[in-house]
Amino acid sequence: MNRFFVLYVTSGCHLCEQAERLIQGQTGIAVSAVEIADDAELLEQYGARIPVLQRQETGEELDWPFDMETLQRFLTG
């Protein structure tokens, strides 16, 4: 069973690219990247925090910076 996550990003963000690399290869999850620059509310909410990974079923968020250990705890929690 897949768990669903959203990764809030913006183009040209090297931190977002680092987060995407950490997330790639994780099994049992589905991640959809959302470009915050396309939505004024998202830009206001996440502009200074990206990348942010959000668990869809609970709304819980993991802000950058995170490492592999922190990411895996968040994904399985």
Biopython code that builds the backbone (N, CA, C, O; Angstrom):
import numpy as np
from Bio.PDB.StructureBuilder import StructureBuilder

atoms = [
    (1, "MET", "N", (0.837, -1.184, 0.000)),
    (1, "MET", "CA", (0.000, 0.000, 0.000)),
    (1, "MET", "C", (0.883, 1.250, 0.000)),
    (1, "MET", "O", (1.738, 1.420, 0.869)),
    (2, "ASN", "N", (0.664, 2.105, -0.972)),
    (2, "ASN", "CA", (1.429, 3.344, -1.061)),
    (2, "ASN", "C", (0.880, 4.390, -0.110)),
    (2, "ASN", "O", (-0.329, 4.499, 0.098)),
    (3, "ARG", "N", (1.792, 5.152, 0.456)),
    (3, "ARG", "CA", (1.431, 6.350, 1.208)),
    (3, "ARG", "C", (1.710, 7.525, 0.289)),
    (3, "ARG", "O", (2.656, 7.495, -0.498)),
    (4, "PHE", "N", (0.888, 8.557, 0.388)),
    (4, "PHE", "CA", (0.966, 9.665, -0.550)),
    (4, "PHE", "C", (1.516, 10.921, 0.115)),
    (4, "PHE", "O", (1.123, 11.292, 1.221)),
    (5, "PHE", "N", (2.448, 11.566, -0.605)),
    (5, "PHE", "CA", (3.136, 12.755, -0.121)),
    (5, "PHE", "C", (3.164, 13.808, -1.213)),
    (5, "PHE", "O", (3.097, 13.495, -2.402)),
    (6, "VAL", "N", (3.264, 15.069, -0.789)),
    (6, "VAL", "CA", (3.469, 16.188, -1.706)),
    (6, "VAL", "C", (4.792, 16.826, -1.322)),
    (6, "VAL", "O", (5.066, 17.050, -0.143)),
    (7, "LEU", "N", (5.611, 17.115, -2.326)),
    (7, "LEU", "CA", (6.852, 17.840, -2.113)),
    (7, "LEU", "C", (6.685, 19.228, -2.728)),
    (7, "LEU", "O", (6.568, 19.371, -3.945)),
    (8, "TYR", "N", (6.676, 20.246, -1.870)),
    (8, "TYR", "CA", (6.548, 21.626, -2.340)),
    (8, "TYR", "C", (7.928, 22.129, -2.741)),
    (8, "TYR", "O", (8.871, 22.095, -1.951)),
    (9, "VAL", "N", (8.029, 22.599, -3.989)),
    (9, "VAL", "CA", (9.310, 22.999, -4.577)),
    (9, "VAL", "C", (9.111, 24.241, -5.436)),
    (9, "VAL", "O", (7.994, 24.724, -5.626)),
    (10, "THR", "N", (10.231, 24.741, -5.947)),
    (10, "THR", "CA", (10.188, 25.737, -7.013)),
    (10, "THR", "C", (11.370, 25.469, -7.942)),
    (10, "THR", "O", (12.401, 24.950, -7.513)),
    (11, "SER", "N", (11.215, 25.823, -9.200)),
    (11, "SER", "CA", (12.266, 25.529, -10.177)),
    (11, "SER", "C", (13.530, 26.326, -9.861)),
    (11, "SER", "O", (13.461, 27.465, -9.399)),
    (12, "GLY", "N", (14.671, 25.719, -10.113)),
    (12, "GLY", "CA", (15.950, 26.356, -9.873)),
    (12, "GLY", "C", (16.401, 26.308, -8.425)),
    (12, "GLY", "O", (17.406, 26.926, -8.071)),
    (13, "CYS", "N", (15.681, 25.590, -7.587)),
    (13, "CYS", "CA", (16.006, 25.501, -6.160)),
    (13, "CYS", "C", (16.926, 24.303, -5.939)),
    (13, "CYS", "O", (16.488, 23.157, -6.040)),
    (14, "HIS", "N", (18.201, 24.564, -5.635)),
    (14, "HIS", "CA", (19.143, 23.451, -5.466)),
    (14, "HIS", "C", (18.828, 22.621, -4.227)),
    (14, "HIS", "O", (19.122, 21.427, -4.199)),
    (15, "LEU", "N", (18.236, 23.229, -3.205)),
    (15, "LEU", "CA", (17.823, 22.465, -2.020)),
    (15, "LEU", "C", (16.685, 21.516, -2.370)),
    (15, "LEU", "O", (16.628, 20.392, -1.871)),
    (16, "CYS", "N", (15.779, 21.975, -3.231)),
    (16, "CYS", "CA", (14.676, 21.123, -3.681)),
    (16, "CYS", "C", (15.222, 19.920, -4.453)),
    (16, "CYS", "O", (14.737, 18.799, -4.296)),
    (17, "GLU", "N", (16.220, 20.160, -5.275)),
    (17, "GLU", "CA", (16.842, 19.065, -6.025)),
    (17, "GLU", "C", (17.497, 18.065, -5.080)),
    (17, "GLU", "O", (17.423, 16.857, -5.306)),
    (18, "GLN", "N", (18.137, 18.556, -4.025)),
    (18, "GLN", "CA", (18.742, 17.656, -3.032)),
    (18, "GLN", "C", (17.666, 16.816, -2.354)),
    (18, "GLN", "O", (17.841, 15.611, -2.173)),
    (19, "ALA", "N", (16.563, 17.439, -1.981)),
    (19, "ALA", "CA", (15.467, 16.716, -1.341)),
    (19, "ALA", "C", (14.890, 15.663, -2.281)),
    (19, "ALA", "O", (14.612, 14.539, -1.861)),
    (20, "GLU", "N", (14.710, 16.021, -3.547)),
    (20, "GLU", "CA", (14.186, 15.066, -4.523)),
    (20, "GLU", "C", (15.108, 13.862, -4.663)),
    (20, "GLU", "O", (14.636, 12.731, -4.785)),
    (21, "ARG", "N", (16.409, 14.093, -4.647)),
    (21, "ARG", "CA", (17.368, 12.973, -4.731)),
    (21, "ARG", "C", (17.252, 12.059, -3.517)),
    (21, "ARG", "O", (17.314, 10.837, -3.656)),
    (22, "LEU", "N", (17.084, 12.637, -2.322)),
    (22, "LEU", "CA", (16.917, 11.820, -1.120)),
    (22, "LEU", "C", (15.644, 10.972, -1.195)),
    (22, "LEU", "O", (15.630, 9.815, -0.774)),
    (23, "ILE", "N", (14.587, 11.559, -1.732)),
    (23, "ILE", "CA", (13.287, 10.889, -1.779)),
    (23, "ILE", "C", (13.254, 9.804, -2.847)),
    (23, "ILE", "O", (12.588, 8.784, -2.668)),
    (24, "GLN", "N", (13.967, 10.008, -3.961)),
    (24, "GLN", "CA", (13.999, 9.012, -5.026)),
    (24, "GLN", "C", (14.492, 7.686, -4.460)),
    (24, "GLN", "O", (15.412, 7.648, -3.644)),
    (25, "GLY", "N", (13.889, 6.642, -4.890)),
    (25, "GLY", "CA", (14.320, 5.327, -4.460)),
    (25, "GLY", "C", (13.651, 4.831, -3.196)),
    (25, "GLY", "O", (13.828, 3.674, -2.816)),
    (26, "GLN", "N", (12.884, 5.690, -2.537)),
    (26, "GLN", "CA", (12.128, 5.243, -1.370)),
    (26, "GLN", "C", (10.950, 4.413, -1.877)),
    (26, "GLN", "O", (10.253, 4.828, -2.803)),
    (27, "THR", "N", (10.731, 3.270, -1.287)),
    (27, "THR", "CA", (9.666, 2.390, -1.756)),
    (27, "THR", "C", (8.419, 2.538, -0.897)),
    (27, "THR", "O", (8.488, 2.952, 0.261)),
    (28, "GLY", "N", (7.282, 2.193, -1.485)),
    (28, "GLY", "CA", (6.021, 2.218, -0.760)),
    (28, "GLY", "C", (5.424, 3.597, -0.596)),
    (28, "GLY", "O", (4.503, 3.789, 0.197)),
    (29, "ILE", "N", (5.946, 4.568, -1.346)),
    (29, "ILE", "CA", (5.407, 5.925, -1.274)),
    (29, "ILE", "C", (5.165, 6.464, -2.673)),
    (29, "ILE", "O", (5.802, 6.040, -3.637)),
    (30, "ALA", "N", (4.250, 7.391, -2.769)),
    (30, "ALA", "CA", (4.012, 8.126, -4.003)),
    (30, "ALA", "C", (4.184, 9.601, -3.667)),
    (30, "ALA", "O", (3.564, 10.115, -2.736)),
    (31, "VAL", "N", (5.038, 10.277, -4.440)),
    (31, "VAL", "CA", (5.331, 11.688, -4.178)),
    (31, "VAL", "C", (4.996, 12.506, -5.412)),
    (31, "VAL", "O", (5.403, 12.178, -6.526)),
    (32, "SER", "N", (4.252, 13.567, -5.193)),
    (32, "SER", "CA", (3.911, 14.489, -6.261)),
    (32, "SER", "C", (4.567, 15.830, -5.944)),
    (32, "SER", "O", (4.354, 16.389, -4.869)),
    (33, "ALA", "N", (5.361, 16.345, -6.879)),
    (33, "ALA", "CA", (5.995, 17.647, -6.687)),
    (33, "ALA", "C", (5.010, 18.745, -7.089)),
    (33, "ALA", "O", (4.365, 18.661, -8.133)),
    (34, "VAL", "N", (4.904, 19.772, -6.247)),
    (34, "VAL", "CA", (4.024, 20.909, -6.520)),
    (34, "VAL", "C", (4.883, 22.170, -6.601)),
    (34, "VAL", "O", (5.624, 22.497, -5.674)),
    (35, "GLU", "N", (4.768, 22.858, -7.716)),
    (35, "GLU", "CA", (5.493, 24.110, -7.955)),
    (35, "GLU", "C", (4.764, 25.242, -7.238)),
    (35, "GLU", "O", (3.637, 25.583, -7.598)),
    (36, "ILE", "N", (5.399, 25.819, -6.235)),
    (36, "ILE", "CA", (4.727, 26.848, -5.435)),
    (36, "ILE", "C", (4.629, 28.191, -6.153)),
    (36, "ILE", "O", (3.775, 29.009, -5.814)),
    (37, "ALA", "N", (5.487, 28.426, -7.134)),
    (37, "ALA", "CA", (5.486, 29.721, -7.828)),
    (37, "ALA", "C", (4.210, 29.938, -8.638)),
    (37, "ALA", "O", (3.899, 31.066, -9.021)),
    (38, "ASP", "N", (3.470, 28.853, -8.899)),
    (38, "ASP", "CA", (2.244, 28.945, -9.693)),
    (38, "ASP", "C", (1.023, 29.331, -8.858)),
    (38, "ASP", "O", (-0.064, 29.509, -9.407)),
    (39, "ASP", "N", (1.184, 29.461, -7.546)),
    (39, "ASP", "CA", (0.050, 29.720, -6.656)),
    (39, "ASP", "C", (0.478, 30.710, -5.571)),
    (39, "ASP", "O", (1.361, 30.405, -4.770)),
    (40, "ALA", "N", (-0.133, 31.875, -5.541)),
    (40, "ALA", "CA", (0.266, 32.931, -4.598)),
    (40, "ALA", "C", (0.160, 32.478, -3.143)),
    (40, "ALA", "O", (1.012, 32.824, -2.325)),
    (41, "GLU", "N", (-0.883, 31.704, -2.812)),
    (41, "GLU", "CA", (-1.038, 31.229, -1.435)),
    (41, "GLU", "C", (0.077, 30.252, -1.053)),
    (41, "GLU", "O", (0.634, 30.334, 0.042)),
    (42, "LEU", "N", (0.393, 29.334, -1.958)),
    (42, "LEU", "CA", (1.478, 28.386, -1.689)),
    (42, "LEU", "C", (2.814, 29.110, -1.588)),
    (42, "LEU", "O", (3.644, 28.776, -0.743)),
    (43, "LEU", "N", (3.020, 30.096, -2.445)),
    (43, "LEU", "CA", (4.258, 30.865, -2.414)),
    (43, "LEU", "C", (4.409, 31.578, -1.075)),
    (43, "LEU", "O", (5.497, 31.604, -0.501)),
    (44, "GLU", "N", (3.319, 32.153, -0.581)),
    (44, "GLU", "CA", (3.367, 32.830, 0.710)),
    (44, "GLU", "C", (3.613, 31.836, 1.847)),
    (44, "GLU", "O", (4.389, 32.110, 2.762)),
    (45, "GLN", "N", (2.948, 30.685, 1.782)),
    (45, "GLN", "CA", (3.040, 29.699, 2.854)),
    (45, "GLN", "C", (4.389, 28.974, 2.884)),
    (45, "GLN", "O", (4.926, 28.712, 3.961)),
    (46, "TYR", "N", (4.942, 28.648, 1.702)),
    (46, "TYR", "CA", (6.128, 27.799, 1.644)),
    (46, "TYR", "C", (7.378, 28.486, 1.102)),
    (46, "TYR", "O", (8.451, 27.883, 1.096)),
    (47, "GLY", "N", (7.265, 29.721, 0.652)),
    (47, "GLY", "CA", (8.374, 30.395, -0.023)),
    (47, "GLY", "C", (9.684, 30.388, 0.732)),
    (47, "GLY", "O", (10.738, 30.198, 0.125)),
    (48, "ALA", "N", (9.650, 30.591, 2.040)),
    (48, "ALA", "CA", (10.882, 30.639, 2.837)),
    (48, "ALA", "C", (11.236, 29.283, 3.432)),
    (48, "ALA", "O", (12.265, 29.145, 4.093)),
    (49, "ARG", "N", (10.381, 28.268, 3.200)),
    (49, "ARG", "CA", (10.566, 26.972, 3.857)),
    (49, "ARG", "C", (10.950, 25.838, 2.909)),
    (49, "ARG", "O", (11.408, 24.793, 3.371)),
    (50, "ILE", "N", (10.781, 26.010, 1.612)),
    (50, "ILE", "CA", (10.960, 24.892, 0.687)),
    (50, "ILE", "C", (12.394, 24.379, 0.702)),
    (50, "ILE", "O", (13.336, 25.121, 0.978)),
    (51, "PRO", "N", (12.531, 23.117, 0.405)),
    (51, "PRO", "CA", (11.490, 22.133, 0.115)),
    (51, "PRO", "C", (10.792, 21.649, 1.380)),
    (51, "PRO", "O", (11.397, 21.544, 2.447)),
    (52, "VAL", "N", (9.501, 21.357, 1.232)),
    (52, "VAL", "CA", (8.690, 20.836, 2.334)),
    (52, "VAL", "C", (7.970, 19.595, 1.828)),
    (52, "VAL", "O", (7.321, 19.619, 0.783)),
    (53, "LEU", "N", (8.096, 18.514, 2.584)),
    (53, "LEU", "CA", (7.415, 17.269, 2.255)),
    (53, "LEU", "C", (6.199, 17.151, 3.168)),
    (53, "LEU", "O", (6.319, 17.268, 4.388)),
    (54, "GLN", "N", (5.027, 16.919, 2.577)),
    (54, "GLN", "CA", (3.789, 16.850, 3.353)),
    (54, "GLN", "C", (3.139, 15.483, 3.196)),
    (54, "GLN", "O", (2.981, 14.975, 2.086)),
    (55, "ARG", "N", (2.764, 14.899, 4.330)),
    (55, "ARG", "CA", (2.025, 13.623, 4.351)),
    (55, "ARG", "C", (0.559, 13.951, 4.077)),
    (55, "ARG", "O", (-0.057, 14.703, 4.832)),
    (56, "GLN", "N", (0.000, 13.400, 3.016)),
    (56, "GLN", "CA", (-1.354, 13.754, 2.607)),
    (56, "GLN", "C", (-2.432, 13.344, 3.597)),
    (56, "GLN", "O", (-3.389, 14.092, 3.799)),
    (57, "GLU", "N", (-2.305, 12.179, 4.217)),
    (57, "GLU", "CA", (-3.393, 11.725, 5.086)),
    (57, "GLU", "C", (-3.495, 12.510, 6.394)),
    (57, "GLU", "O", (-4.570, 12.568, 6.991)),
    (58, "THR", "N", (-2.398, 13.114, 6.848)),
    (58, "THR", "CA", (-2.427, 13.838, 8.124)),
    (58, "THR", "C", (-2.124, 15.322, 7.989)),
    (58, "THR", "O", (-2.456, 16.101, 8.883)),
    (59, "GLY", "N", (-1.499, 15.729, 6.888)),
    (59, "GLY", "CA", (-1.081, 17.117, 6.723)),
    (59, "GLY", "C", (0.239, 17.419, 7.418)),
    (59, "GLY", "O", (0.735, 18.543, 7.346)),
    (60, "GLU", "N", (0.816, 16.417, 8.094)),
    (60, "GLU", "CA", (2.104, 16.604, 8.777)),
    (60, "GLU", "C", (3.171, 16.990, 7.749)),
    (60, "GLU", "O", (3.183, 16.478, 6.629)),
    (61, "GLU", "N", (4.061, 17.896, 8.144)),
    (61, "GLU", "CA", (5.073, 18.400, 7.215)),
    (61, "GLU", "C", (6.482, 18.210, 7.766)),
    (61, "GLU", "O", (6.725, 18.280, 8.971)),
    (62, "LEU", "N", (7.390, 17.969, 6.838)),
    (62, "LEU", "CA", (8.809, 17.869, 7.145)),
    (62, "LEU", "C", (9.520, 18.963, 6.360)),
    (62, "LEU", "O", (9.584, 18.925, 5.131)),
    (63, "ASP", "N", (10.056, 19.943, 7.093)),
    (63, "ASP", "CA", (10.761, 21.065, 6.463)),
    (63, "ASP", "C", (12.229, 20.711, 6.239)),
    (63, "ASP", "O", (12.812, 19.917, 6.977)),
    (64, "TRP", "N", (12.804, 21.305, 5.224)),
    (64, "TRP", "CA", (14.232, 21.215, 4.980)),
    (64, "TRP", "C", (14.943, 22.016, 6.046)),
    (64, "TRP", "O", (14.411, 23.051, 6.447)),
    (65, "PRO", "N", (16.095, 21.621, 6.533)),
    (65, "PRO", "CA", (16.904, 20.509, 6.034)),
    (65, "PRO", "C", (16.539, 19.189, 6.713)),
    (65, "PRO", "O", (16.218, 19.148, 7.900)),
    (66, "PHE", "N", (16.598, 18.104, 5.922)),
    (66, "PHE", "CA", (16.441, 16.771, 6.473)),
    (66, "PHE", "C", (17.430, 15.840, 5.803)),
    (66, "PHE", "O", (17.792, 16.022, 4.641)),
    (67, "ASP", "N", (17.862, 14.839, 6.556)),
    (67, "ASP", "CA", (18.786, 13.845, 6.021)),
    (67, "ASP", "C", (18.025, 12.547, 5.802)),
    (67, "ASP", "O", (16.820, 12.485, 6.047)),
    (68, "MET", "N", (18.721, 11.504, 5.341)),
    (68, "MET", "CA", (18.076, 10.240, 5.018)),
    (68, "MET", "C", (17.408, 9.627, 6.248)),
    (68, "MET", "O", (16.300, 9.098, 6.152)),
    (69, "GLU", "N", (18.069, 9.695, 7.394)),
    (69, "GLU", "CA", (17.510, 9.116, 8.614)),
    (69, "GLU", "C", (16.214, 9.822, 9.020)),
    (69, "GLU", "O", (15.223, 9.171, 9.353)),
    (70, "THR", "N", (16.228, 11.147, 8.991)),
    (70, "THR", "CA", (15.036, 11.927, 9.337)),
    (70, "THR", "C", (13.914, 11.665, 8.329)),
    (70, "THR", "O", (12.750, 11.528, 8.705)),
    (71, "LEU", "N", (14.276, 11.597, 7.058)),
    (71, "LEU", "CA", (13.297, 11.328, 6.009)),
    (71, "LEU", "C", (12.635, 9.965, 6.221)),
    (71, "LEU", "O", (11.412, 9.853, 6.141)),
    (72, "GLN", "N", (13.422, 8.946, 6.486)),
    (72, "GLN", "CA", (12.857, 7.602, 6.658)),
    (72, "GLN", "C", (11.949, 7.527, 7.880)),
    (72, "GLN", "O", (10.918, 6.857, 7.843)),
    (73, "ARG", "N", (12.321, 8.206, 8.959)),
    (73, "ARG", "CA", (11.429, 8.249, 10.139)),
    (73, "ARG", "C", (10.106, 8.922, 9.792)),
    (73, "ARG", "O", (9.043, 8.464, 10.210)),
    (74, "PHE", "N", (10.175, 10.012, 9.024)),
    (74, "PHE", "CA", (8.961, 10.726, 8.626)),
    (74, "PHE", "C", (8.091, 9.860, 7.711)),
    (74, "PHE", "O", (6.870, 9.814, 7.865)),
    (75, "LEU", "N", (8.720, 9.185, 6.772)),
    (75, "LEU", "CA", (7.972, 8.380, 5.810)),
    (75, "LEU", "C", (7.280, 7.187, 6.456)),
    (75, "LEU", "O", (6.207, 6.777, 6.015)),
    (76, "THR", "N", (7.880, 6.633, 7.486)),
    (76, "THR", "CA", (7.335, 5.434, 8.110)),
    (76, "THR", "C", (6.516, 5.731, 9.361)),
    (76, "THR", "O", (5.852, 4.843, 9.898)),
    (77, "GLY", "N", (6.561, 6.980, 9.825)),
    (77, "GLY", "CA", (5.876, 7.361, 11.060)),
    (77, "GLY", "C", (4.381, 7.427, 10.957)),
    (77, "GLY", "O", (3.707, 7.738, 11.938)),
]
sb = StructureBuilder()
sb.init_structure("model")
sb.init_model(0)
sb.init_chain("A")
sb.init_seg("    ")
for serial, (resi, resn, name, xyz) in enumerate(atoms, 1):
    if name == "N":
        sb.init_residue(resn, " ", resi, " ")
    sb.init_atom(name, np.array(xyz, "f"), 0.0, 1.0, " ", f" {name:<3s}", serial, name[0])
structure = sb.get_structure()
